[in-house]
């Protein structure tokens, strides 16, 4: 047998109960002494939102990999990513903040169609997020088959 044969393991129940009082809470150590507790909470909530925005930008909009050289192209790339981020956050708010950004984007990306004939397209995906978008924006997304004119009208919306 490995280990220490004379060692008896015990649980410090009092210590466990003392620590359990703090379950669900977190501590903030800061050098800021002039803010109230409420102001400090708001600052850290704001920082958490900013971190989430960077996470979304890097993972969903691929802002991390930039293959442009000029300042104008770099600015345009980040402006495009920022605009997309604003739009997806607005859509998330319109959907009642029920869905994470990644799930909304996956739903929108999957909503596409395939050409069956000269003027006939089949839409191959529909889900609860698209259904809610129909209700919010008063558009019909649940048609399985559409012609080019119907698709153009949908895109003009």
N, C-alpha and C positions, 0 to 999 in steps of 0.2 A: 504494500500500500504506500502511495506517495503522500507527501505532506508531513504534517506534524501530528503524530498519534496522540500526544497529550493535550492538544488544543481542543477546547470545547467552544463551539460557535453558539452565540446567543443573539437575539434581536433586542435592540434597545427600544422597546415599545413606547416609552415616554418621549424619546427623541423623534420617533416616527410620528406620533400624535402632534408634537410641537411643530414639526415641519409641515404637516398636513393642513394646518391653519392657513398656510400661504399658498396652497394649491390654487391655481387660476389667477394668481397675481404675479407681477414682475416688478423688479426694482429698477430704478433709473438712477445712475450715479452721474452727477453733473456738476460743473463748476458755476453754473448759472444760479445765482442766489436771489435775484430780484424778481423772478417770475413766480406767480402763484402756482399751486399744484395744477389747477385747471389749464392755465396758459402752457405749462410744461407738457401736459397731456396732448394738447392741440398741436404743439410743435412736433412732438414725436409721431403723432398720427399723420401729420403732413409729410414728415420724412419717410414714413412707411409708404405713403401714396406715391411719392417721388421714386422710391426704390421699385415699386410695382410698375410704374411707367417705364423705367429703364429696362426692367425684365421683359415687359411686353415688346418694347422697341427692339431689343436684341433678339428675342426668340421668335416673335411672330412677324416682324417687319424687316428682319435681317439688316438692321442698321450697323451691325458689327462689321460686316464685310463690305468695305467700300472700295470699288475698283474705279475710282475717278481720280483725276490728277489736279485739275484747276480748282481754284477757290469757288468759282461760279458753279461748277458741277457738284462740288461737295455741298455747297449751300443748297442747291436744288435737290440733291438727294435727301438731305436731312429735312428740308421743307416738305418734301413729299411724304416722308415717313411721319413727320409731326402732324401733317394734315390727316393722314390715314389714322393716326392715333386719336386725334380729335373726333373724327367721324365714328370710329368704333366705340369710343367712350360715350358719345351722344346716343348711338344705337343701343348700347348697353343700358343707359339710363332710360331710354324709351321703352325698353323691355322690362323695366322695373328692377333692374340689377339682379335678376334671377339667374342669369347665366354668366359664367366666366368668359372673358374675352376670347380665350382659345376655343371654347365650344362654339361661340358665335362665328368666329372666323372659319372654323372647320365646316360649319353648316353652309355658310356663304360660298366657300370654295367648292363644295360638293354640288351646289345647285348649278348644274350645267346641262347641256343637251348634246345629242348626237344626231347627225343628219341621216334621215332614212330614205328620202327621195328628193327630187328637185326642189320641192317647196314644202317639205314636211320634216319637222324636227321633233324628236322625242326627249322630253325632260326626264332625267333618270334618278332624281333625288328630291325628296320632300320630307320635312320633319317638323317638330313642334316649334322650333325657332322661326322657320319660314312661315308657318301658320300664324304665329303671333305678328310677324312682320306684315302679313296680309291685312290683319285687323287694324294694325297701327297706321299703315300707309294707304289703306283702301285700294290695294292692288290684288290681282289674282295670280298666285304663283303655283297653284295646284293643278294646272292643266297639264296632262301628260303629253299631249300632242299640240303643236302650234305651227302655223305657217310663218313665213318671213315677215309679213305685214304685222301679225300679232306680236312677234318678237320685237320689231321696231317700236311699236306702240308701248310695249312694256319697258324698253330701254329709255324711251323719251320721258317716262314718268320721272 
